[in-house]
Amino acid sequence: MTGSDEDPRVAELRTAVSRLRRELAAHPAEFPDRGIAEDELASLAAMAITGRPEIPRLRRSLLLVAGAIGSVSALARGLSAVRAAVELFGDQPRR
């Protein structure tokens, strides 16, 4: 969004998740945990839409997506981009 106050980390997350969702949808092979990957990517997309994702939920979803599609080499680049976007949020602040 040009001219907005959007957090650039959120924009990066949204872009990476959207790209991986498209790649997964276009991937012809079925694999056992595809549904889990799709659900968690939808969750990540929803968190990005809110503009203030919760870091523990981001990390949990990333782990589930990685576990679900980690062995599908055609999706490795997209998964790496999502991981990099999640890592932009850093560690959760301690209370």
N, CA, C and O atoms as a GROMACS GRO file, in nm:
protein
  380
    1MET      N    1   0.083  -0.118   0.000
    1MET     CA    2   0.000   0.000   0.000
    1MET      C    3   0.088   0.124   0.000
    1MET      O    4   0.156   0.152   0.098
    2THR      N    5   0.086   0.194  -0.102
    2THR     CA    6   0.166   0.314  -0.113
    2THR      C    7   0.108   0.425  -0.028
    2THR      O    8  -0.013   0.449  -0.030
    3GLY      N    9   0.194   0.494   0.048
    3GLY     CA   10   0.150   0.606   0.129
    3GLY      C   11   0.079   0.567   0.257
    3GLY      O   12   0.018   0.653   0.321
    4SER      N   13   0.085   0.442   0.297
    4SER     CA   14   0.018   0.401   0.419
    4SER      C   15   0.118   0.388   0.532
    4SER      O   16   0.239   0.397   0.512
    5ASP      N   17   0.066   0.366   0.651
    5ASP     CA   18   0.150   0.345   0.768
    5ASP      C   19   0.169   0.196   0.796
    5ASP      O   20   0.198   0.157   0.909
    6GLU      N   21   0.151   0.114   0.694
    6GLU     CA   22   0.162  -0.030   0.711
    6GLU      C   23   0.304  -0.070   0.751
    6GLU      O   24   0.402  -0.019   0.696
    7ASP      N   25   0.312  -0.160   0.846
    7ASP     CA   26   0.440  -0.215   0.889
    7ASP      C   27   0.500  -0.293   0.772
    7ASP      O   28   0.434  -0.382   0.718
    8PRO      N   29   0.622  -0.262   0.731
    8PRO     CA   30   0.683  -0.333   0.618
    8PRO      C   31   0.700  -0.482   0.643
    8PRO      O   32   0.702  -0.561   0.548
    9ARG      N   33   0.713  -0.522   0.769
    9ARG     CA   34   0.723  -0.664   0.801
    9ARG      C   35   0.593  -0.736   0.767
    9ARG      O   36   0.594  -0.849   0.716
   10VAL      N   37   0.482  -0.670   0.794
   10VAL     CA   38   0.351  -0.728   0.764
   10VAL      C   39   0.333  -0.740   0.613
   10VAL      O   40   0.281  -0.840   0.564
   11ALA      N   41   0.376  -0.639   0.541
   11ALA     CA   42   0.366  -0.643   0.395
   11ALA      C   43   0.450  -0.758   0.339
   11ALA      O   44   0.408  -0.828   0.248
   12GLU      N   45   0.570  -0.776   0.394
   12GLU     CA   46   0.656  -0.886   0.351
   12GLU      C   47   0.593  -1.021   0.382
   12GLU      O   48   0.597  -1.112   0.299
   13LEU      N   49   0.534  -1.034   0.499
   13LEU     CA   50   0.466  -1.158   0.537
   13LEU      C   51   0.351  -1.185   0.442
   13LEU      O   52   0.336  -1.296   0.392
   14ARG      N   53   0.271  -1.085   0.416
   14ARG     CA   54   0.156  -1.101   0.327
   14ARG      C   55   0.200  -1.146   0.188
   14ARG      O   56   0.139  -1.236   0.130
   15THR      N   57   0.304  -1.084   0.137
   15THR     CA   58   0.354  -1.119   0.004
   15THR      C   59   0.407  -1.262  -0.001
   15THR      O   60   0.375  -1.338  -0.092
   16ALA      N   61   0.488  -1.299   0.098
   16ALA     CA   62   0.547  -1.433   0.101
   16ALA      C   63   0.440  -1.541   0.116
   16ALA      O   64   0.446  -1.644   0.049
   17VAL      N   65   0.344  -1.517   0.203
   17VAL     CA   66   0.237  -1.615   0.224
   17VAL      C   67   0.152  -1.628   0.098
   17VAL      O   68   0.119  -1.740   0.057
   18SER      N   69   0.119  -1.517   0.038
   18SER     CA   70   0.039  -1.520  -0.085
   18SER      C   71   0.110  -1.599  -0.195
   18SER      O   72   0.048  -1.680  -0.264
   19ARG      N   73   0.238  -1.575  -0.210
   19ARG     CA   74   0.317  -1.644  -0.312
   19ARG      C   75   0.319  -1.795  -0.286
   19ARG      O   76   0.299  -1.874  -0.378
   20LEU      N   77   0.344  -1.834  -0.160
   20LEU     CA   78   0.349  -1.977  -0.129
   20LEU      C   79   0.212  -2.041  -0.145
   20LEU      O   80   0.203  -2.156  -0.190
   21ARG      N   81   0.106  -1.971  -0.111
   21ARG     CA   82  -0.028  -2.026  -0.131
   21ARG      C   83  -0.054  -2.052  -0.279
   21ARG      O   84  -0.111  -2.156  -0.315
   22ARG      N   85  -0.013  -1.959  -0.365
   22ARG     CA   86  -0.030  -1.979  -0.510
   22ARG      C   87   0.053  -2.098  -0.559
   22ARG      O   88   0.005  -2.179  -0.638
   23GLU      N   89   0.176  -2.107  -0.511
   23GLU     CA   90   0.263  -2.219  -0.552
   23GLU      C   91   0.205  -2.352  -0.507
   23GLU      O   92   0.207  -2.450  -0.581
   24LEU      N   93   0.153  -2.356  -0.385
   24LEU     CA   94   0.094  -2.479  -0.334
   24LEU      C   95  -0.031  -2.516  -0.414
   24LEU      O   96  -0.051  -2.633  -0.447
   25ALA      N   97  -0.114  -2.418  -0.445
   25ALA     CA   98  -0.235  -2.445  -0.523
   25ALA      C   99  -0.201  -2.499  -0.662
   25ALA      O  100  -0.274  -2.582  -0.716
   26ALA      N  101  -0.091  -2.452  -0.719
   26ALA     CA  102  -0.052  -2.494  -0.853
   26ALA      C  103   0.027  -2.626  -0.853
   26ALA      O  104   0.046  -2.688  -0.958
   27HIS      N  105   0.072  -2.668  -0.736
   27HIS     CA  106   0.152  -2.791  -0.728
   27HIS      C  107   0.062  -2.912  -0.755
   27HIS      O  108  -0.037  -2.932  -0.686
   28PRO      N  109   0.098  -2.992  -0.855
   28PRO     CA  110   0.008  -3.099  -0.898
   28PRO      C  111   0.002  -3.220  -0.805
   28PRO      O  112  -0.100  -3.290  -0.802
   29ALA      N  113   0.106  -3.246  -0.732
   29ALA     CA  114   0.110  -3.366  -0.649
   29ALA      C  115   0.032  -3.349  -0.520
   29ALA      O  116   0.036  -3.244  -0.456
   30GLU      N  117  -0.037  -3.453  -0.484
   30GLU     CA  118  -0.101  -3.457  -0.353
   30GLU      C  119  -0.001  -3.517  -0.254
   30GLU      O  120   0.080  -3.602  -0.291
   31PHE      N  121  -0.007  -3.472  -0.130
   31PHE     CA  122   0.076  -3.530  -0.027
   31PHE      C  123  -0.006  -3.528   0.102
   31PHE      O  124  -0.099  -3.448   0.115
   32PRO      N  125   0.028  -3.614   0.196
   32PRO     CA  126  -0.059  -3.636   0.312
   32PRO      C  127  -0.096  -3.512   0.393
   32PRO      O  128  -0.210  -3.501   0.440
   33ASP      N  129  -0.006  -3.419   0.410
   33ASP     CA  130  -0.032  -3.304   0.496
   33ASP      C  131  -0.062  -3.176   0.420
   33ASP      O  132  -0.048  -3.066   0.474
   34ARG      N  133  -0.104  -3.189   0.296
   34ARG     CA  134  -0.134  -3.071   0.214
   34ARG      C  135  -0.243  -2.985   0.279
   34ARG      O  136  -0.232  -2.862   0.280
   35GLY      N  137  -0.345  -3.047   0.332
   35GLY     CA  138  -0.454  -2.974   0.398
   35GLY      C  139  -0.406  -2.893   0.517
   35GLY      O  140  -0.453  -2.781   0.540
   36ILE      N  141  -0.313  -2.949   0.592
   36ILE     CA  142  -0.257  -2.877   0.706
   36ILE      C  143  -0.183  -2.753   0.656
   36ILE      O  144  -0.198  -2.644   0.712
   37ALA      N  145  -0.103  -2.770   0.552
   37ALA     CA  146  -0.029  -2.656   0.496
   37ALA      C  147  -0.125  -2.548   0.448
   37ALA      O  148  -0.105  -2.430   0.476
   38GLU      N  149  -0.230  -2.588   0.377
   38GLU     CA  150  -0.327  -2.491   0.327
   38GLU      C  151  -0.396  -2.416   0.441
   38GLU      O  152  -0.412  -2.295   0.435
   39ASP      N  153  -0.436  -2.490   0.545
   39ASP     CA  154  -0.502  -2.428   0.660
   39ASP      C  155  -0.411  -2.329   0.732
   39ASP      O  156  -0.453  -2.219   0.767
   40GLU      N  157  -0.287  -2.368   0.754
   40GLU     CA  158  -0.195  -2.280   0.826
   40GLU      C  159  -0.153  -2.160   0.742
   40GLU      O  160  -0.132  -2.051   0.796
   41LEU      N  161  -0.142  -2.177   0.612
   41LEU     CA  162  -0.114  -2.061   0.526
   41LEU      C  163  -0.232  -1.965   0.528
   41LEU      O  164  -0.213  -1.844   0.524
   42ALA      N  165  -0.354  -2.018   0.534
   42ALA     CA  166  -0.472  -1.932   0.546
   42ALA      C  167  -0.469  -1.857   0.679
   42ALA      O  168  -0.506  -1.740   0.686
   43SER      N  169  -0.424  -1.924   0.783
   43SER     CA  170  -0.412  -1.860   0.914
   43SER      C  171  -0.307  -1.749   0.911
   43SER      O  172  -0.330  -1.641   0.965
   44LEU      N  173  -0.194  -1.776   0.848
   44LEU     CA  174  -0.090  -1.673   0.836
   44LEU      C  175  -0.140  -1.554   0.754
   44LEU      O  176  -0.113  -1.439   0.788
   45ALA      N  177  -0.214  -1.582   0.648
   45ALA     CA  178  -0.269  -1.474   0.566
   45ALA      C  179  -0.366  -1.389   0.648
   45ALA      O  180  -0.366  -1.266   0.637
   46ALA      N  181  -0.448  -1.453   0.728
   46ALA     CA  182  -0.543  -1.380   0.812
   46ALA      C  183  -0.470  -1.293   0.913
   46ALA      O  184  -0.512  -1.180   0.939
   47MET      N  185  -0.362  -1.344   0.971
   47MET     CA  186  -0.285  -1.265   1.067
   47MET      C  187  -0.222  -1.145   0.998
   47MET      O  188  -0.213  -1.037   1.057
   48ALA      N  189  -0.177  -1.163   0.875
   48ALA     CA  190  -0.116  -1.052   0.802
   48ALA      C  191  -0.220  -0.944   0.770
   48ALA      O  192  -0.187  -0.826   0.766
   49ILE      N  193  -0.342  -0.985   0.747
   49ILE     CA  194  -0.448  -0.888   0.716
   49ILE      C  195  -0.478  -0.799   0.836
   49ILE      O  196  -0.507  -0.680   0.819
   50THR      N  197  -0.470  -0.855   0.956
   50THR     CA  198  -0.499  -0.775   1.075
   50THR      C  199  -0.394  -0.666   1.096
   50THR      O  200  -0.422  -0.563   1.158
   51GLY      N  201  -0.273  -0.689   1.044
   51GLY     CA  202  -0.167  -0.590   1.057
   51GLY      C  203  -0.086  -0.601   1.184
   51GLY      O  204   0.018  -0.536   1.196
   52ARG      N  205  -0.131  -0.683   1.278
   52ARG     CA  206  -0.056  -0.702   1.403
   52ARG      C  207  -0.056  -0.849   1.441
   52ARG      O  208  -0.126  -0.889   1.535
   53PRO      N  209   0.019  -0.930   1.370
   53PRO     CA  210   0.019  -1.074   1.400
   53PRO      C  211   0.084  -1.105   1.534
   53PRO      O  212   0.176  -1.035   1.578
   54GLU      N  213   0.037  -1.209   1.597
   54GLU     CA  214   0.092  -1.255   1.724
   54GLU      C  215   0.212  -1.344   1.694
   54GLU      O  216   0.201  -1.443   1.622
   55ILE      N  217   0.326  -1.309   1.749
   55ILE     CA  218   0.450  -1.379   1.719
   55ILE      C  219   0.442  -1.529   1.753
   55ILE      O  220   0.485  -1.610   1.670
   56PRO      N  221   0.391  -1.569   1.868
   56PRO     CA  222   0.385  -1.713   1.895
   56PRO      C  223   0.299  -1.788   1.793
   56PRO      O  224   0.332  -1.900   1.752
   57ARG      N  225   0.189  -1.727   1.751
   57ARG     CA  226   0.103  -1.790   1.650
   57ARG      C  227   0.173  -1.795   1.515
   57ARG      O  228   0.160  -1.894   1.442
   58LEU      N  229   0.246  -1.689   1.480
   58LEU     CA  230   0.323  -1.690   1.356
   58LEU      C  231   0.420  -1.808   1.354
   58LEU      O  232   0.426  -1.883   1.257
   59ARG      N  233   0.494  -1.822   1.462
   59ARG     CA  234   0.595  -1.927   1.470
   59ARG      C  235   0.532  -2.066   1.468
   59ARG      O  236   0.584  -2.157   1.404
   60ARG      N  237   0.419  -2.082   1.536
   60ARG     CA  238   0.350  -2.211   1.538
   60ARG      C  239   0.303  -2.247   1.398
   60ARG      O  240   0.323  -2.359   1.352
   61SER      N  241   0.241  -2.151   1.330
   61SER     CA  242   0.194  -2.177   1.194
   61SER      C  243   0.310  -2.209   1.100
   61SER      O  244   0.299  -2.298   1.016
   62LEU      N  245   0.420  -2.136   1.115
   62LEU     CA  246   0.537  -2.162   1.032
   62LEU      C  247   0.587  -2.305   1.053
   62LEU      O  248   0.618  -2.375   0.957
   63LEU      N  249   0.595  -2.348   1.178
   63LEU     CA  250   0.639  -2.485   1.206
   63LEU      C  251   0.547  -2.588   1.143
   63LEU      O  252   0.594  -2.688   1.089
   64LEU      N  253   0.417  -2.565   1.151
   64LEU     CA  254   0.322  -2.658   1.092
   64LEU      C  255   0.332  -2.662   0.940
   64LEU      O  256   0.326  -2.768   0.879
   65VAL      N  257   0.347  -2.545   0.879
   65VAL     CA  258   0.363  -2.540   0.734
   65VAL      C  259   0.493  -2.610   0.694
   65VAL      O  260   0.494  -2.690   0.600
   66ALA      N  261   0.600  -2.581   0.764
   66ALA     CA  262   0.729  -2.643   0.732
   66ALA      C  263   0.722  -2.795   0.747
   66ALA      O  264   0.774  -2.869   0.663
   67GLY      N  265   0.657  -2.841   0.851
   67GLY     CA  266   0.641  -2.985   0.871
   67GLY      C  267   0.556  -3.049   0.764
   67GLY      O  268   0.580  -3.163   0.724
   68ALA      N  269   0.456  -2.976   0.717
   68ALA     CA  270   0.364  -3.030   0.618
   68ALA      C  271   0.423  -3.033   0.477
   68ALA      O  272   0.397  -3.127   0.402
   69ILE      N  273   0.501  -2.933   0.441
   69ILE     CA  274   0.552  -2.928   0.303
   69ILE      C  275   0.703  -2.927   0.294
   69ILE      O  276   0.759  -2.909   0.186
   70GLY      N  277   0.769  -2.946   0.405
   70GLY     CA  278   0.915  -2.938   0.408
   70GLY      C  279   0.986  -3.032   0.313
   70GLY      O  280   1.097  -3.001   0.269
   71SER      N  281   0.926  -3.144   0.281
   71SER     CA  282   0.993  -3.240   0.193
   71SER      C  283   0.957  -3.221   0.045
   71SER      O  284   1.007  -3.294  -0.040
   72VAL      N  285   0.873  -3.123   0.015
   72VAL     CA  286   0.835  -3.096  -0.124
   72VAL      C  287   0.932  -2.991  -0.177
   72VAL      O  288   0.915  -2.871  -0.155
   73SER      N  289   1.033  -3.037  -0.248
   73SER     CA  290   1.141  -2.948  -0.290
   73SER      C  291   1.093  -2.835  -0.381
   73SER      O  292   1.153  -2.728  -0.380
   74ALA      N  293   0.988  -2.856  -0.457
   74ALA     CA  294   0.938  -2.751  -0.546
   74ALA      C  295   0.885  -2.631  -0.468
   74ALA      O  296   0.873  -2.522  -0.524
   75LEU      N  297   0.853  -2.650  -0.341
   75LEU     CA  298   0.798  -2.542  -0.259
   75LEU      C  299   0.901  -2.484  -0.162
   75LEU      O  300   0.868  -2.398  -0.080
   76ALA      N  301   1.024  -2.530  -0.169
   76ALA     CA  302   1.127  -2.490  -0.073
   76ALA      C  303   1.156  -2.340  -0.077
   76ALA      O  304   1.172  -2.278   0.028
   77ARG      N  305   1.163  -2.282  -0.196
   77ARG     CA  306   1.195  -2.139  -0.205
   77ARG      C  307   1.083  -2.055  -0.142
   77ARG      O  308   1.110  -1.960  -0.069
   78GLY      N  309   0.958  -2.090  -0.170
   78GLY     CA  310   0.845  -2.017  -0.112
   78GLY      C  311   0.840  -2.032   0.039
   78GLY      O  312   0.810  -1.936   0.111
   79LEU      N  313   0.868  -2.152   0.088
   79LEU     CA  314   0.871  -2.176   0.232
   79LEU      C  315   0.982  -2.094   0.297
   79LEU      O  316   0.962  -2.039   0.406
   80SER      N  317   1.097  -2.085   0.233
   80SER     CA  318   1.208  -2.005   0.287
   80SER      C  319   1.169  -1.857   0.296
   80SER      O  320   1.206  -1.789   0.391
   81ALA      N  321   1.094  -1.810   0.198
   81ALA     CA  322   1.051  -1.670   0.199
   81ALA      C  323   0.953  -1.644   0.314
   81ALA      O  324   0.960  -1.540   0.379
   82VAL      N  325   0.864  -1.739   0.340
   82VAL     CA  326   0.771  -1.724   0.453
   82VAL      C  327   0.849  -1.726   0.583
   82VAL      O  328   0.823  -1.645   0.672
   83ARG      N  329   0.943  -1.818   0.595
   83ARG     CA  330   1.025  -1.823   0.718
   83ARG      C  331   1.100  -1.693   0.740
   83ARG      O  332   1.104  -1.642   0.852
   84ALA      N  333   1.159  -1.638   0.636
   84ALA     CA  334   1.231  -1.511   0.647
   84ALA      C  335   1.136  -1.399   0.689
   84ALA      O  336   1.174  -1.312   0.768
   85ALA      N  337   1.015  -1.399   0.637
   85ALA     CA  338   0.918  -1.296   0.673
   85ALA      C  339   0.877  -1.308   0.819
   85ALA      O  340   0.862  -1.207   0.888
   86VAL      N  341   0.858  -1.430   0.867
   86VAL     CA  342   0.824  -1.450   1.008
   86VAL      C  343   0.940  -1.406   1.097
   86VAL      O  344   0.919  -1.346   1.202
   87GLU      N  345   1.061  -1.435   1.055
   87GLU     CA  346   1.178  -1.398   1.135
   87GLU      C  347   1.197  -1.247   1.145
   87GLU      O  348   1.265  -1.201   1.236
   88LEU      N  349   1.139  -1.171   1.055
   88LEU     CA  350   1.146  -1.024   1.065
   88LEU      C  351   1.081  -0.972   1.192
   88LEU      O  352   1.113  -0.862   1.238
   89PHE      N  353   0.990  -1.050   1.249
   89PHE     CA  354   0.919  -1.008   1.369
   89PHE      C  355   1.003  -1.030   1.495
   89PHE      O  356   0.967  -0.981   1.602
   90GLY      N  357   1.114  -1.102   1.484
   90GLY     CA  358   1.203  -1.120   1.598
   90GLY      C  359   1.139  -1.199   1.709
   90GLY      O  360   1.040  -1.270   1.691
   91ASP      N  361   1.199  -1.185   1.824
   91ASP     CA  362   1.151  -1.257   1.942
   91ASP      C  363   1.035  -1.184   2.006
   91ASP      O  364   1.019  -1.063   1.994
   92GLN      N  365   0.955  -1.262   2.075
   92GLN     CA  366   0.844  -1.205   2.150
   92GLN      C  367   0.899  -1.128   2.269
   92GLN      O  368   0.986  -1.178   2.341
   93PRO      N  369   0.849  -1.007   2.291
   93PRO     CA  370   0.897  -0.929   2.407
   93PRO      C  371   0.865  -1.002   2.538
   93PRO      O  372   0.758  -1.061   2.555
   94ARG      N  373   0.960  -0.995   2.628
   94ARG     CA  374   0.939  -1.058   2.761
   94ARG      C  375   0.861  -0.964   2.850
   94ARG      O  376   0.875  -0.842   2.843
   95ARG      N  377   0.780  -1.025   2.934
   95ARG     CA  378   0.698  -0.944   3.026
   95ARG      C  379   0.758  -0.944   3.162
   95ARG      O  380   0.704  -0.881   3.254
   0.00000   0.00000   0.00000
